[in-house]
Amino acid sequence: MIESRVEKKLAELKQKAALPLTIELWNGRRFLLSDNPSVTLRVSDVAALRDLANPSLANLGEAYVEGRIDVEGPIDEALRTAAALSEHLGTSKDGKRPHFWNVHNRTRDAKAIRYHYDVSNDFYALWLDRRMVYSCAYFKTGDESIDQAQEQKLDHICRKLRLSPGERFLDIGCGWGALVMHAAERYGVQATGITLSENQHALANERIRAAGLQDRCQVLLQDYRDLPGEGVFDKIASVGMFEHVGLKNLPTYFGAIRRWLAPGGIAMNHGLTSIDPESRSVGLGAGEFIEKYVFPHGELPHLSLVVKEMGAAGLEVMDAETLRLHYAKTLSHWSQRLEANLDAARAHCGDKRLRIWRVYLAGCAHAFERNWVTIQQVLAVKPENPARNPLPWTRDYIYR
């Protein structure tokens, strides 16, 4: 009987590790895994109990999203508890499967992007910073507000790229336009952003007009594969976009960046990467949950593959900066802000979508803390003369 099997497993677990968890069954039975539980997990029926028999973050997350399990208590503590259950009781420690089976084309990628980003601009505004920057912030002390840390990130990118007045700047996957607006306003560039999200496209251009930047800044609703031209941009940034490209499409993606760059141009790719050298997912099934509910068809390359494909495309990699702990803190900010606005968020996106995002934000914060996934900014140049380089001898220019 499944109930007795789970009971035996939980009893054994309690002897090894006290978790701050109470499990309540549909029939009133309760299992306390510590003397001071802060999280209560309510199981609705026998079918839901099977998720506890061999737990992973994939099946526990699915059970919560689909309403088979309810959770009471802080979401970050609930997530850590679910990870501990999966680690101690689950038989599958990693979701290590190659992602090469994913098929990426214009229609499928556009549908995946709109599924994730076209939830509701008002929903994202509840928990993002005031500029609505949906990517890793940059902390100098760790004590900054999310607004300050995101402004620091925008400036960090612009300084890395050495943006100068009059230069032509492209932001691939520009979100709601924060970076192109910052670059145009603070650095005087002619900025173009591209996105596949209709909601982002509309609001970004509305914000550009409101700021009076329409003569220096534009956001296009366009697939990166359809952007024409050769040597038409001096500087290029891609922030949190290449996760949607697909491992097989990395040559096309980096080849397009090289084609768009003018000789001597500088590009920066800011994106999530796998910690597995074979670019496979790890993390107790967390990747499977994200694939199913959050980022359909998303694929994360290992840093070594990123550097290899950039080099193969004719881009010389000059610098790589890991921001893993910056993203853990960013996600923690986002999760806390969402938790403070649950009723308003539910009104914008519905209960099921809210459950997905609660698990996703808290879960990703945990994943970055545990080094299940990481993130890098990789800076590269399109060589004009092998004896010369558009970057200074040192990186002091970024911080002055």
VOPAGU-2260 file (C-alpha; in pm, 1 decimal, decimal comma):
REM VOPAGU-2260
SITE   aa  ch    i         X         Y         Z
SITE  MET   A    0       0,0       0,0       0,0
SITE  ILE   A    1     137,4     338,1    -106,9
SITE  GLU   A    2      47,0     507,1     223,5
SITE  SER   A    3     242,1     259,9     435,8
SITE  ARG   A    4     537,7     276,3     197,4
SITE  VAL   A    5     553,2     654,4     219,8
SITE  GLU   A    6     508,9     638,4     597,9
SITE  LYS   A    7     807,5     402,7     624,3
SITE  LYS   A    8    1020,5     628,8     405,7
SITE  LEU   A    9     930,7     937,0     607,6
SITE  ALA   A   10    1007,1     760,0     935,9
SITE  GLU   A   11    1349,0     662,2     805,7
SITE  LEU   A   12    1409,7    1014,8     682,4
SITE  LYS   A   13    1320,4    1165,1    1019,2
SITE  GLN   A   14    1593,4     955,7    1178,3
SITE  LYS   A   15    1852,2    1090,6     933,9
SITE  ALA   A   16    1750,4    1454,2     885,3
SITE  ALA   A   17    1495,8    1674,9    1059,0
SITE  LEU   A   18    1309,1    1877,5     798,2
SITE  PRO   A   19    1084,3    2170,7     899,5
SITE  LEU   A   20     785,4    1994,6     742,6
SITE  THR   A   21     442,6    1860,6     828,1
SITE  ILE   A   22     268,3    1636,7     576,5
SITE  GLU   A   23    -110,3    1619,5     602,9
SITE  LEU   A   24    -307,6    1352,3     414,0
SITE  TRP   A   25    -664,1    1376,1     284,2
SITE  ASN   A   26    -776,2    1136,4     558,6
SITE  GLY   A   27    -644,9    1350,6     843,6
SITE  ARG   A   28    -319,1    1165,5     907,6
SITE  ARG   A   29     -22,0    1387,2     982,1
SITE  PHE   A   30     353,2    1325,0     965,3
SITE  LEU   A   31     582,6    1566,7    1147,7
SITE  LEU   A   32     942,9    1558,7    1030,4
SITE  SER   A   33    1068,7    1796,7    1300,3
SITE  ASP   A   34     957,3    1948,1    1628,6
SITE  ASN   A   35     922,4    2297,0    1478,8
SITE  PRO   A   36     781,0    2266,8    1127,0
SITE  SER   A   37     743,1    2588,4     925,1
SITE  VAL   A   38     601,1    2429,3     610,2
SITE  THR   A   39     285,8    2221,9     573,8
SITE  LEU   A   40     231,1    2006,2     268,3
SITE  ARG   A   41    -129,4    1894,2     216,7
SITE  VAL   A   42    -182,6    1586,7      -1,8
SITE  SER   A   43    -526,9    1565,8    -166,2
SITE  ASP   A   44    -556,4    1193,7    -248,9
SITE  VAL   A   45    -377,1     862,4    -304,0
SITE  ALA   A   46    -267,4     964,8    -654,3
SITE  ALA   A   47     -92,7    1271,2    -511,7
SITE  LEU   A   48      75,6    1056,1    -249,3
SITE  ARG   A   49     262,0     876,9    -528,1
SITE  ASP   A   50     451,5    1197,7    -590,3
SITE  LEU   A   51     597,7    1156,8    -243,2
SITE  ALA   A   52     688,7     793,4    -293,6
SITE  ASN   A   53     971,9     885,5    -533,5
SITE  PRO   A   54     992,6    1264,8    -513,0
SITE  SER   A   55    1174,4    1500,8    -748,1
SITE  LEU   A   56    1141,6    1872,2    -801,2
SITE  ALA   A   57     972,1    1788,3   -1130,4
SITE  ASN   A   58     689,2    1576,1    -990,8
SITE  LEU   A   59     646,1    1771,4    -666,4
SITE  GLY   A   60     635,1    2096,9    -863,9
SITE  GLU   A   61     382,2    1948,6   -1104,5
SITE  ALA   A   62     167,9    1820,2    -816,8
SITE  TYR   A   63     159,7    2171,4    -667,0
SITE  VAL   A   64      87,1    2346,5    -997,6
SITE  GLU   A   65    -193,8    2103,5   -1081,8
SITE  GLY   A   66    -347,2    2136,2    -734,3
SITE  ARG   A   67    -281,6    1779,5    -614,8
SITE  ILE   A   68     -68,8    1921,4    -334,6
SITE  ASP   A   69    -108,0    2247,2    -145,3
SITE  VAL   A   70     165,0    2425,5      46,1
SITE  GLU   A   71     140,5    2647,7     350,7
SITE  GLY   A   72     444,5    2842,2     467,2
SITE  PRO   A   73     721,8    3053,0     312,1
SITE  ILE   A   74     772,9    2947,1     -49,5
SITE  ASP   A   75    1153,5    2952,7     -26,0
SITE  GLU   A   76    1147,6    2720,3     275,3
SITE  ALA   A   77     894,3    2498,1      98,5
SITE  LEU   A   78    1125,1    2477,1    -202,3
SITE  ARG   A   79    1430,6    2388,6       7,7
SITE  THR   A   80    1223,7    2123,6     185,5
SITE  ALA   A   81    1106,8    1978,0    -146,9
SITE  ALA   A   82    1468,8    1963,8    -262,0
SITE  ALA   A   83    1568,8    1784,0      58,3
SITE  LEU   A   84    1285,9    1531,4      14,2
SITE  SER   A   85    1396,4    1470,4    -344,2
SITE  GLU   A   86    1759,2    1431,7    -242,6
SITE  HIS   A   87    1688,6    1186,7      41,4
SITE  LEU   A   88    1392,5     989,7     -92,7
SITE  GLY   A   89    1410,8    1018,7    -471,7
SITE  THR   A   90    1591,3     760,9    -683,9
SITE  SER   A   91    1672,8     993,7    -972,2
SITE  LYS   A   92    1927,4    1248,4    -854,6
SITE  ASP   A   93    1959,2    1445,2   -1179,0
SITE  GLY   A   94    1753,2    1516,9   -1484,8
SITE  LYS   A   95    2058,2    1447,0   -1699,4
SITE  ARG   A   96    1921,2    1420,1   -2047,2
SITE  PRO   A   97    2066,4    1585,7   -2357,5
SITE  HIS   A   98    1849,5    1856,7   -2508,0
SITE  PHE   A   99    1948,5    1796,8   -2870,3
SITE  TRP   A  100    1605,4    1655,0   -2957,7
SITE  ASN   A  101    1446,6    2000,7   -2937,3
SITE  VAL   A  102    1340,0    2146,2   -3269,9
SITE  HIS   A  103    1373,8    2524,3   -3308,7
SITE  ASN   A  104    1209,8    2719,5   -3588,7
SITE  ARG   A  105    1055,7    3064,2   -3617,6
SITE  THR   A  106     700,4    2954,6   -3542,8
SITE  ARG   A  107     786,7    2728,8   -3250,2
SITE  ASP   A  108    1027,9    2978,6   -3093,7
SITE  ALA   A  109     779,2    3265,5   -3123,7
SITE  LYS   A  110     511,1    3052,9   -2958,3
SITE  ALA   A  111     747,8    2961,2   -2671,0
SITE  ILE   A  112     849,7    3323,5   -2616,4
SITE  ARG   A  113     491,1    3445,2   -2612,9
SITE  TYR   A  114     388,7    3167,6   -2374,2
SITE  HIS   A  115     642,6    3293,9   -2121,3
SITE  TYR   A  116     652,3    3669,6   -2173,0
SITE  ASP   A  117     300,4    3757,5   -2286,9
SITE  VAL   A  118     138,9    3672,4   -1954,1
SITE  SER   A  119      60,6    4030,3   -1857,7
SITE  ASN   A  120     280,5    4337,3   -1839,6
SITE  ASP   A  121     105,1    4426,0   -1514,3
SITE  PHE   A  122     194,9    4084,6   -1370,6
SITE  TYR   A  123     566,4    4134,8   -1436,1
SITE  ALA   A  124     551,7    4492,7   -1308,6
SITE  LEU   A  125     443,2    4363,1    -967,2
SITE  TRP   A  126     776,9    4198,8    -893,6
SITE  LEU   A  127    1037,8    4332,5   -1134,3
SITE  ASP   A  128    1222,3    4661,1   -1074,7
SITE  ARG   A  129    1077,3    4990,3   -1194,5
SITE  ARG   A  130    1247,1    4955,3   -1537,2
SITE  MET   A  131    1113,5    4597,9   -1572,7
SITE  VAL   A  132    1454,9    4440,8   -1632,3
SITE  TYR   A  133    1393,8    4065,4   -1652,0
SITE  SER   A  134    1752,0    3940,5   -1624,2
SITE  CYS   A  135    2027,3    3904,7   -1365,7
SITE  ALA   A  136    2100,6    4222,5   -1169,0
SITE  TYR   A  137    2452,1    4333,6   -1074,5
SITE  PHE   A  138    2537,7    4381,3    -707,2
SITE  LYS   A  139    2842,7    4562,2    -575,1
SITE  THR   A  140    2776,6    4507,9    -203,6
SITE  GLY   A  141    2478,7    4272,3    -197,4
SITE  ASP   A  142    2275,1    4524,1       2,2
SITE  GLU   A  143    2135,5    4722,1    -292,1
SITE  SER   A  144    1767,9    4739,9    -375,1
SITE  ILE   A  145    1659,9    4558,5    -690,6
SITE  ASP   A  146    1611,9    4897,6    -860,8
SITE  GLN   A  147    1967,6    5002,8    -784,5
SITE  ALA   A  148    2117,1    4665,0    -874,8
SITE  GLN   A  149    1941,4    4658,9   -1211,3
SITE  GLU   A  150    2059,9    5010,0   -1296,0
SITE  GLN   A  151    2411,9    4895,6   -1205,2
SITE  LYS   A  152    2369,8    4599,3   -1441,6
SITE  LEU   A  153    2260,9    4820,1   -1731,1
SITE  ASP   A  154    2558,2    5047,2   -1671,4
SITE  HIS   A  155    2794,2    4750,4   -1633,0
SITE  ILE   A  156    2693,9    4624,4   -1978,9
SITE  CYS   A  157    2726,2    4966,3   -2141,2
SITE  ARG   A  158    3070,9    5019,0   -1990,1
SITE  LYS   A  159    3189,2    4672,1   -2090,7
SITE  LEU   A  160    3085,5    4747,2   -2447,9
SITE  ARG   A  161    3252,6    5091,4   -2434,1
SITE  LEU   A  162    2942,3    5257,3   -2578,6
SITE  SER   A  163    3008,5    5602,5   -2723,7
SITE  PRO   A  164    2781,4    5876,5   -2866,1
SITE  GLY   A  165    2663,3    5810,6   -3219,2
SITE  GLU   A  166    2744,8    5439,9   -3221,9
SITE  ARG   A  167    2490,2    5191,6   -3355,2
SITE  PHE   A  168    2385,6    4953,0   -3078,3
SITE  LEU   A  169    2171,5    4637,4   -3100,1
SITE  ASP   A  170    2005,3    4457,9   -2806,9
SITE  ILE   A  171    1890,8    4105,9   -2906,4
SITE  GLY   A  172    1591,6    3998,6   -2698,8
SITE  CYS   A  173    1546,3    4345,0   -2552,1
SITE  GLY   A  174    1258,2    4278,0   -2313,7
SITE  TRP   A  175    1066,2    4592,8   -2222,7
SITE  GLY   A  176    1341,9    4816,5   -2358,9
SITE  ALA   A  177    1535,0    4911,7   -2044,4
SITE  LEU   A  178    1882,7    4856,7   -2190,7
SITE  VAL   A  179    1824,4    5034,0   -2522,0
SITE  MET   A  180    1670,7    5328,3   -2338,9
SITE  HIS   A  181    1957,2    5343,7   -2087,0
SITE  ALA   A  182    2216,2    5319,9   -2364,7
SITE  ALA   A  183    2049,4    5591,4   -2572,7
SITE  GLU   A  184    1986,4    5828,2   -2282,1
SITE  ARG   A  185    2312,2    5787,0   -2089,0
SITE  TYR   A  186    2559,5    5696,3   -2365,5
SITE  GLY   A  187    2415,0    5874,1   -2668,2
SITE  VAL   A  188    2396,8    5572,3   -2900,0
SITE  GLN   A  189    2147,9    5493,3   -3175,0
SITE  ALA   A  190    1982,1    5191,2   -3013,8
SITE  THR   A  191    1773,6    4915,1   -3168,3
SITE  GLY   A  192    1610,3    4632,6   -2974,0
SITE  ILE   A  193    1438,8    4321,7   -3107,6
SITE  THR   A  194    1190,3    4092,6   -2934,2
SITE  LEU   A  195     938,4    3821,6   -3023,9
SITE  SER   A  196     699,9    3923,7   -2745,2
SITE  GLU   A  197     408,0    4138,6   -2860,3
SITE  ASN   A  198     349,5    4266,3   -2507,4
SITE  GLN   A  199     712,7    4368,6   -2468,0
SITE  HIS   A  200     720,6    4531,8   -2809,5
SITE  ALA   A  201     414,5    4744,6   -2739,8
SITE  LEU   A  202     515,7    4861,2   -2392,2
SITE  ALA   A  203     880,9    4920,3   -2485,6
SITE  ASN   A  204     787,6    5157,7   -2766,6
SITE  GLU   A  205     531,2    5327,5   -2544,8
SITE  ARG   A  206     803,0    5389,8   -2285,7
SITE  ILE   A  207    1045,8    5511,4   -2550,5
SITE  ARG   A  208     793,2    5767,8   -2672,3
SITE  ALA   A  209     710,4    5877,3   -2317,6
SITE  ALA   A  210    1081,5    5938,0   -2251,9
SITE  GLY   A  211    1120,3    6135,3   -2574,8
SITE  LEU   A  212    1381,9    5893,6   -2708,0
SITE  GLN   A  213    1208,3    5789,5   -3029,1
SITE  ASP   A  214    1471,5    5965,1   -3245,8
SITE  ARG   A  215    1753,0    5756,0   -3088,4
SITE  CYS   A  216    1579,2    5435,8   -2985,0
SITE  GLN   A  217    1346,6    5175,4   -3137,4
SITE  VAL   A  218    1221,5    4825,9   -3057,0
SITE  LEU   A  219    1124,0    4591,0   -3339,5
SITE  LEU   A  220     900,7    4283,2   -3327,7
SITE  GLN   A  221    1139,9    4053,9   -3510,4
SITE  ASP   A  222    1314,5    3716,7   -3507,0
SITE  TYR   A  223    1691,8    3752,5   -3488,1
SITE  ARG   A  224    1722,7    3525,8   -3792,9
SITE  ASP   A  225    1532,5    3780,0   -4002,2
SITE  LEU   A  226    1735,5    4089,0   -3910,7
SITE  PRO   A  227    1914,1    4200,2   -4230,2
SITE  GLY   A  228    2244,3    4370,9   -4289,8
SITE  GLU   A  229    2618,6    4324,5   -4259,0
SITE  GLY   A  230    2842,9    4541,3   -4044,0
SITE  VAL   A  231    2541,7    4753,0   -3943,3
SITE  PHE   A  232    2609,1    4771,6   -3566,7
SITE  ASP   A  233    2916,1    4886,6   -3376,1
SITE  LYS   A  234    2814,6    4716,7   -3051,1
SITE  ILE   A  235    2577,3    4428,5   -2974,5
SITE  ALA   A  236    2436,2    4292,0   -2649,2
SITE  SER   A  237    2224,1    3982,3   -2597,8
SITE  VAL   A  238    2086,6    3952,2   -2244,7
SITE  GLY   A  239    1893,2    3644,7   -2132,8
SITE  MET   A  240    1800,0    3550,1   -2489,0
SITE  PHE   A  241    2028,7    3275,9   -2618,6
SITE  GLU   A  242    1871,6    3022,9   -2380,8
SITE  HIS   A  243    1589,8    3011,7   -2637,9
SITE  VAL   A  244    1816,7    2963,0   -2939,8
SITE  GLY   A  245    1883,0    2587,5   -2914,0
SITE  LEU   A  246    2219,5    2414,0   -2900,3
SITE  LYS   A  247    2210,3    2318,4   -3268,0
SITE  ASN   A  248    2138,8    2679,0   -3364,1
SITE  LEU   A  249    2433,9    2835,9   -3180,7
SITE  PRO   A  250    2643,0    2853,4   -3503,3
SITE  THR   A  251    2359,4    3040,2   -3676,3
SITE  TYR   A  252    2312,4    3271,0   -3376,8
SITE  PHE   A  253    2677,6    3365,0   -3326,5
SITE  GLY   A  254    2727,8    3379,8   -3703,1
SITE  ALA   A  255    2449,9    3639,9   -3722,5
SITE  ILE   A  256    2614,3    3846,0   -3447,0
SITE  ARG   A  257    2944,4    3843,2   -3634,6
SITE  ARG   A  258    2771,2    3939,5   -3959,4
SITE  TRP   A  259    2591,3    4234,4   -3800,2
SITE  LEU   A  260    2904,7    4364,1   -3625,5
SITE  ALA   A  261    3121,1    4620,6   -3797,4
SITE  PRO   A  262    3493,3    4531,1   -3810,3
SITE  GLY   A  263    3641,5    4604,8   -3470,7
SITE  GLY   A  264    3297,9    4582,4   -3310,7
SITE  ILE   A  265    3230,3    4445,9   -2963,5
SITE  ALA   A  266    2958,3    4199,9   -2857,8
SITE  MET   A  267    2849,6    4073,7   -2518,9
SITE  ASN   A  268    2643,2    3759,4   -2462,3
SITE  HIS   A  269    2480,6    3745,3   -2117,6
SITE  GLY   A  270    2305,6    3415,4   -2060,9
SITE  LEU   A  271    2237,8    3110,0   -1849,5
SITE  THR   A  272    2471,3    2814,2   -1892,8
SITE  SER   A  273    2476,4    2453,9   -1781,4
SITE  ILE   A  274    2730,0    2337,9   -1523,3
SITE  ASP   A  275    2742,9    2000,1   -1699,5
SITE  PRO   A  276    3025,8    1978,5   -1957,5
SITE  GLU   A  277    2790,2    1794,7   -2193,6
SITE  SER   A  278    2525,5    2071,1   -2162,6
SITE  ARG   A  279    2278,8    1845,1   -1983,7
SITE  SER   A  280    2042,3    1948,6   -1705,5
SITE  VAL   A  281    2106,2    1878,9   -1338,4
SITE  GLY   A  282    1918,4    1962,3   -1018,9
SITE  LEU   A  283    1680,1    1691,2    -894,1
SITE  GLY   A  284    1436,7    1736,4   -1183,2
SITE  ALA   A  285    1420,6    2117,6   -1169,9
SITE  GLY   A  286    1509,7    2142,7   -1538,1
SITE  GLU   A  287    1223,8    1912,1   -1634,7
SITE  PHE   A  288     976,7    2132,4   -1446,4
SITE  ILE   A  289    1105,6    2445,3   -1620,0
SITE  GLU   A  290    1091,5    2275,8   -1960,2
SITE  LYS   A  291     729,0    2174,1   -1907,4
SITE  TYR   A  292     584,9    2481,1   -1737,0
SITE  VAL   A  293     810,9    2783,2   -1778,3
SITE  PHE   A  294    1049,5    2785,7   -2075,6
SITE  PRO   A  295     935,6    2534,7   -2338,9
SITE  HIS   A  296    1226,7    2420,5   -2557,2
SITE  GLY   A  297    1485,9    2614,0   -2356,4
SITE  GLU   A  298    1840,9    2477,1   -2379,3
SITE  LEU   A  299    2148,8    2573,0   -2178,6
SITE  PRO   A  300    2497,9    2523,2   -2323,5
SITE  HIS   A  301    2806,2    2479,1   -2109,3
SITE  LEU   A  302    3043,2    2777,1   -2112,1
SITE  SER   A  303    3297,6    2570,8   -2305,4
SITE  LEU   A  304    3044,7    2524,7   -2587,1
SITE  VAL   A  305    2966,8    2897,7   -2587,1
SITE  VAL   A  306    3334,6    2988,0   -2625,2
SITE  LYS   A  307    3384,0    2719,8   -2891,0
SITE  GLU   A  308    3089,7    2836,0   -3103,3
SITE  MET   A  309    3179,9    3203,9   -3069,6
SITE  GLY   A  310    3531,6    3124,8   -3186,2
SITE  ALA   A  311    3403,9    2910,3   -3471,8
SITE  ALA   A  312    3186,2    3201,9   -3584,1
SITE  GLY   A  313    3489,1    3429,8   -3603,4
SITE  LEU   A  314    3442,5    3616,3   -3274,2
SITE  GLU   A  315    3745,9    3646,8   -3046,5
SITE  VAL   A  316    3646,5    3591,0   -2682,7
SITE  MET   A  317    3816,8    3845,7   -2458,9
SITE  ASP   A  318    3652,1    3808,5   -2121,2
SITE  ALA   A  319    3402,1    3596,4   -1925,3
SITE  GLU   A  320    3242,6    3700,7   -1594,8
SITE  THR   A  321    3033,3    3462,1   -1387,5
SITE  LEU   A  322    2730,9    3618,2   -1214,9
SITE  ARG   A  323    2583,4    3307,6   -1049,9
SITE  LEU   A  324    2548,3    3453,1    -699,7
SITE  HIS   A  325    2421,9    3781,1    -845,6
SITE  TYR   A  326    2137,6    3588,1   -1005,7
SITE  ALA   A  327    2062,0    3395,0    -687,1
SITE  LYS   A  328    2013,2    3728,1    -511,0
SITE  THR   A  329    1814,8    3875,5    -802,3
SITE  LEU   A  330    1575,4    3581,2    -800,3
SITE  SER   A  331    1539,2    3604,0    -424,1
SITE  HIS   A  332    1435,4    3969,9    -463,9
SITE  TRP   A  333    1185,7    3877,8    -734,3
SITE  SER   A  334    1039,8    3590,3    -533,7
SITE  GLN   A  335     995,7    3804,5    -223,0
SITE  ARG   A  336     827,1    4078,3    -425,0
SITE  LEU   A  337     589,8    3829,7    -587,5
SITE  GLU   A  338     505,7    3675,5    -248,6
SITE  ALA   A  339     417,1    4022,7    -121,5
SITE  ASN   A  340     167,2    4068,0    -406,7
SITE  LEU   A  341      -1,4    3728,7    -443,5
SITE  ASP   A  342    -360,1    3852,1    -465,3
SITE  ALA   A  343    -280,8    4111,3    -730,2
SITE  ALA   A  344     -69,5    3860,6    -923,3
SITE  ARG   A  345    -350,4    3602,8    -916,5
SITE  ALA   A  346    -587,7    3861,7   -1061,7
SITE  HIS   A  347    -350,1    3918,4   -1354,8
SITE  CYS   A  348    -248,5    3562,1   -1437,4
SITE  GLY   A  349    -480,7    3314,8   -1264,0
SITE  ASP   A  350    -409,6    3065,4    -987,5
SITE  LYS   A  351    -229,3    2799,7   -1192,9
SITE  ARG   A  352       9,9    3043,3   -1359,4
SITE  LEU   A  353      77,7    3203,7   -1022,7
SITE  ARG   A  354     167,3    2862,6    -876,2
SITE  ILE   A  355     410,0    2808,8   -1164,6
SITE  TRP   A  356     584,9    3140,9   -1104,7
SITE  ARG   A  357     602,8    3093,2    -728,0
SITE  VAL   A  358     780,2    2761,1    -776,4
SITE  TYR   A  359     992,7    2892,9   -1061,5
SITE  LEU   A  360    1132,6    3202,9    -889,8
SITE  ALA   A  361    1198,7    3038,7    -553,2
SITE  GLY   A  362    1329,3    2726,9    -724,8
SITE  CYS   A  363    1569,6    2916,2    -949,0
SITE  ALA   A  364    1704,7    3114,4    -653,6
SITE  HIS   A  365    1776,2    2779,8    -485,1
SITE  ALA   A  366    1928,8    2636,9    -805,0
SITE  PHE   A  367    2174,0    2924,8    -843,0
SITE  GLU   A  368    2266,3    2907,0    -474,1
SITE  ARG   A  369    2337,3    2533,6    -511,4
SITE  ASN   A  370    2534,0    2577,0    -837,6
SITE  TRP   A  371    2291,8    2361,0   -1036,6
SITE  VAL   A  372    2299,4    2627,4   -1306,6
SITE  THR   A  373    2512,0    2933,0   -1368,4
SITE  ILE   A  374    2533,2    3246,3   -1583,6
SITE  GLN   A  375    2807,8    3431,2   -1766,8
SITE  GLN   A  376    2868,8    3753,8   -1950,8
SITE  VAL   A  377    3103,6    3667,6   -2238,8
SITE  LEU   A  378    3269,6    3960,0   -2414,0
SITE  ALA   A  379    3400,5    3916,4   -2769,0
SITE  VAL   A  380    3525,8    4125,2   -3058,5
SITE  LYS   A  381    3510,7    4100,5   -3436,6
SITE  PRO   A  382    3880,2    4136,5   -3521,9
SITE  GLU   A  383    3971,3    4407,5   -3771,9
SITE  ASN   A  384    4348,4    4380,4   -3739,9
SITE  PRO   A  385    4506,7    4090,6   -3544,9
SITE  ALA   A  386    4771,0    4327,2   -3408,4
SITE  ARG   A  387    4511,3    4565,3   -3265,9
SITE  ASN   A  388    4211,6    4530,4   -3038,5
SITE  PRO   A  389    3917,0    4761,2   -2963,3
SITE  LEU   A  390    3946,0    4689,9   -2589,8
SITE  PRO   A  391    4203,7    4850,0   -2357,8
SITE  TRP   A  392    4493,2    4648,2   -2216,0
SITE  THR   A  393    4316,8    4601,2   -1879,9
SITE  ARG   A  394    3959,4    4591,7   -1755,2
SITE  ASP   A  395    4002,2    4904,3   -1543,0
SITE  TYR   A  396    3782,4    5097,4   -1785,0
SITE  ILE   A  397    3475,1    4902,7   -1669,1
SITE  TYR   A  398    3505,5    5021,0   -1308,6
SITE  ARG   A  399    3645,0    5372,9   -1335,3
